[in-house]
Amino acid sequence: MAGSFWIETLGCPKNQVDSDKLVGTMLADGLVPADGPEGADVVVVNTCAFVEEARQESIDTILGLDEARAPGARLVVTGCMAERYGDELAEALPEVDAVAGFGVPVTLSAKPTGTKGVGAVPALDLLNLPRPASSSPWAYVKVAEGCDRACGFCAIPSFRGKQRSRTVEDILDEVDALQAREIVLVAQDLAAFGRDQGVGERAIVPLVEAVAERVDRVRLLYLYPSDLTEPLIDAICTSGVPYFDLSLQHVSAPLLRRMKRWGDGARFLERMAAIRSREPGAAFRSNFIVGYPGETEGDHDQLLDFVEHAQLDWCGFFAYSNEDGTHAAGLDDHVAPQLVAERLAELRELQDEVTAARRDALIGTDAHVLVDAPGVARSHREAPEIDGIIHVSDDLTVGEMTTVHIVDALGPDLVAAGVDVASLDDGDGIG
């Protein structure tokens, strides 16, 4: 009788792709999906280690699944935290049966005892492994692994390694196999796709164009602002999804230099204005680090001013996390935690107002949507899982693309004609 498995995925969309690759491997090995962790023979936790908060969530999840698993079931930890802290994690969590770095087999027949060479367990290249067809009308596709940048706050290159781009042929084969209507391209440094292969500085542009020929929508996540060239803007706009997810991190020029990053608020606003002039319906998302060492009150005021003037559709703010081995770990002038919390609250309150106003402005307009689930859809303005949604009639078929009329807004979410607003839970779909 075949064993069963359950995979719990934490962290970013790139981790979700890795989990999908593990699913494909485990299915090929004869295992079957379980209905939940309680009924699985193998329980896998694909962890995140980007910041301290994510690491704590990973540990809490591991301990929770240890309590939930059936007697005799194996508990395996993989992903970023396993790769970064493999042996240390195995020693600290005796509840875990195996700590397996990226791509280590986690089937019933392979029983690794550690990571980074501990135990005679062959590694797999998750990046190019096949995946099952998507269970939803959209899917993430990871086009590269690792990163060649040296941002002062980021430890990812230390455990994900240098950038390794896939071939266009492999990516397109995966796109075809997923059978999804929307493909979301992801990587640590998406616009740098192909540079490590010597195929040119802007290989991302023909890739976007090739994917757009195969699916109804292609969306890009995580674009470094200096790489937002005119050809790339052209490719994004002509793909039908003018959605720009820009990795800005801050707007103060001195602080960005301290972060080993490019740009400043004026350049960012100028580029966004140019895009909106060309494509008035363009949507923008970004993330910012609050409390980076040396961040002054003046730097914070610049960021507040930027948020007010940029009118980003979506924006996340995250407290700086001191990561071992990074440039920032050796900097002085750390910001007091209480002050960081106050700055975060101020920024989030302002952005909530901006997002709500931008959503209210869409009332009375039409939106071309993809139905993700019964009663839930998205237009080009909403990336899956991280942004708001559009409530639509339950009569619409999952996977259908249609035009709806927007009649109301509930915070980050929109409501289309034919939906009983009173029946909606205010917490649904908030990303």
Secondary structure, 3 states (H helix, E strand, C coil): CCCEEEEEECCCHHHHHHHHHHHHHHHHCCCEECCCHHHCCEEEEEECCCCHHHHHHHHHHHHHHHHHCCCCCEEEEEEHHHHHHHHHHHHHCCCCCEECCCCCCCCCCCCCCCCCCCCCCCCCCHHHCCCCCCCCCEEEEECEECCCCCCCCCCHHHHHCCCEECCHHHHHHHHHHHCCCEEEEECCCHHHCCHHHCCCCCCHHHHHHHHHCCCCEEEECCECHHHCCHHHHHHHHHCCCCEEEEEEECCCHHHHHHCCCCCCHHHHHHHHHHHHHHCCCCEEEEEEEECCCCCCHHHHHHHHHHHHHHCCCEEEEEECCCCCCCHHHHCCCCCCHHHHHHHHHHHHHHHHHHHHHHHHCCCCCEEEEEEEECCEEECCCCCCCCCCCEECCCCCCCCCEEEEEEEEEECCEEEECCCCHHHCCCCCCCC
